[in-house]
Every structure is written in structure tokens, then in C-alpha cells.
Amino acid sequence: MKKSLGALASTSFGLAVLACLVLAGWALWTGGVLDGPAARQVRTSSVYAAPGVDLDRAAAERIIGNRRLVVLLLEPGADLRKGCRQVVRAADGNVVLVLSRDGDDYDTWGCALLPGRDDENFGRAAVAESIIGRGIDNFVDRPLDALKVITVNYDLLVKAGTVPDGTRTISPSLPRFLLAGAAIVAVVIGSTTLYVAGRRAGRLAAVRRRRRDEHADARSALGAGAAVLAQQIIDLDKRYAATRRRRGVTGAEEDFGKRYLALTSDYARLLDRIETVDAGDDAAVRQLVDHVDALSRRAAQASR
């Protein structure tokens, strides 16, 4: 088994398969195949609401707009810090606020996933995390109003220069582009292959059809020529019978009789060959056509 896999990997086909597997694995990993529900949601959305949390998500999306802001509303008692860790890759570059209701207040955890948050922007990230959730406890029963307060806090952070300005752009990851490109290339190559194969098959079919037509023409010519020859022999037979009934036979009539008998003998052998010839043997059919033509010329000469 190992030898077979090694032999396969040493071929161009094996290397291509291996490259496709690596690309597919990369695409699955960066596309979030191992993500939890929150991470999968925030890859293409700015709001996540856990099951059981009452939230008009469409309205919440409109409130946040294209800000680089992500809000997670988890069930009461949830581990907010864990929720933040779960979306680190999916919401990278955004300010994330994780909420859960705690009685008459909100329990919050901010994580500003800004570029350089562990180095030169560590202080700015800490400020953003402490400010982004201010003033929302008065709207525990009105989550959409709480989101409006959060967006105001975010805009203040942008104006203060704490959070870099800019809009959030949600786009497919590079591996997905590569896979899409590979799919397009595969379609183009497949279509080209089918087109070339179709043209070749069409040419072969045309050649076969032309050969069939030529063969049919040869068979038709053979049948027509044999019919004409048969009629010529019938006419000659009448003349030969009349000659045989007369007592005195001239030299010319005797010569005619010899040619007639030789012609009928050759015609009988020709009929045997026509009956046994292979219908698919073009060369044999054409040879018989030539033979029929030759006998027909002999019959015409004998009738003179």
C-alpha cells in the first residue's frame, strides 16, 4: 500500500491530486470548517444571537451597517470570554462586544481585534474594550436600542482615533477564490476537451458515412451492372438458339457461339462470387463491378 502511494505521488497525476487535496484542506480551514455557530455567523454578518435570544437580526444589521463592529448576544450565564475567543479569526480586524443578560443588566466582554493589538495598539485596544459597552444597561429589554448605543460608542472611538476608521468588507477568502478559479479552469478545459472530442468524433462519423455512401454506391452499381449484363445475355441467348436451329453455320456464327458460351461460363462464375462476396469488403465489391463492366463490354462486342 505504501509503495503504491509512493509511486502515485511520484507521478504528475499524483502531485496534482496532492496539490488539490492541500488546496481543499486550506480552503476548508480558512473557510471555517471547524468554526462554531457564532464564528460561522459573524464571517458574513455583524450580529450573532444565540438560540433563545429574542432579536430582530435584520434590524440589528441595519443599525450596525458597515462599521467594523461585531456584537454577540449570548444566552444568560454564557462564558463571554470564550465567546470572544471563538470569533478571533472570523472577526479579525473588528471591535467585538459580547453580551448576555444578567438580571436587569448586561454582562459584557469587549475584545478589540485591532491590528497590532498585542504590540503598539495594545493601549488603544484596551480603551476600546472598556468604552464600547457603556450605557447599555438601561436597555436590557430593548436590544435594538442597546445596539444603537453601542454604535454611538463605536463612532466616538473612531472620532477620537482610538479605533481606525474604515468600513467592514466581507469577501470570500483567498482559497475560495482559488477554488472558484480552479472550477472555472476545469470547466474551460472540460468544455474544450468535449469540443475537440466532439469535432473529432464528427469527422470520424463523416468519414464513416462517406465510406458507407461510397459502399452503397458500389453495391448499387454492381446490382445495376449485373442486371444489364443479364439482359444482354438473354438477348444473346435468343440469337444463339436461332443459330443452333439452322443446319448450315457460317464461320462468323461459329465464332459467335464460342464467345457466347465463354461469356455465359464467366457470367455463372460471376454470380457465384456476387452471392458470396462480403458486403463490407469495398475492394471486392469494386472488383466485381469492374468484372461486370468487362463482361458487359464482351456481350456488346458479341452482339455485333
C-alpha positions, 0 to 999 in steps of 0.5 A: 500500500505504501509503495503504491502511494509512493509511486502515485505521488511520484507521478504528475497525476499524483502531485496534482491530486496532492496539490488539490487535496492541500488546496481543499484542506486550506480552503476548508480551514480558512473557510471555517470548517471547524468554526462554531455557530457564532464564528460561522455567523459573524464571517458574513454578518455583524450580529450573532444571537444565540438560540433563545435570544429574542432579536430582530437580526435584520434590524440589528444589521441595519443599525450596525451597517458597515462599521467594523463592529461585531456584537454577540448576544449570548444566552444568560450565564454564557462564558463571554470570554470564550465567546470572544475567543471563538470569533478571533479569526472570523472577526479579525480586524473588528471591535467585538462586544459580547453580551448576555443578560444578567438580571436587569443588566448586561454582562459584557466582554469587549475584545478589540481585534485591532491590528497590532493589538498585542504590540503598539495598539495594545493601549488603544485596544484596551480603551476600546474594550472598556468604552464600547459597552457603556450605557447599555444597561438601561436597555436590557429589554430593548436590544435594538436600542442597546445596539444603537448605543453601542454604535454611538460608542463605536463612532466616538472611538473612531472620532477620537482615533482610538479605533481606525476608521474604515468600513467592514468588507466581507469577501470570500477568502483567498482559497475560495477564490482559488477554488472558484478559479480552479472550477472555472479552469476545469470547466474551460478545459472540460468544455474544450476537451468535449469540443475537440472530442466532439469535432473529432468524433464528427469527422470520424462519423463523416468519414464513416458515412462517406465510406458507407455512401461510397459502399452503397454506391458500389453495391448499387452499381454492381446490382445495376451492372449485373442486371444489364449484363443479364439482359444482354445475355438473354438477348444473346441467348435468343440469337444463339438458339436461332443459330443452333436451329439452322443446319448450315453455320457460317464461320462468323456464327461459329465464332459467335457461339464460342464467345457466347458460351465463354461469356455465359461460363464467366457470367455463372462464375460471376454470380457465384462470387456476387452471392458470396462476396462480403458486403463490407469488403469495398475492394471486392465489391469494386472488383466485381463491378469492374468484372461486370463492366468487362463482361458487359463490354464482351456481350456488346462486342458479341452482339455485333 
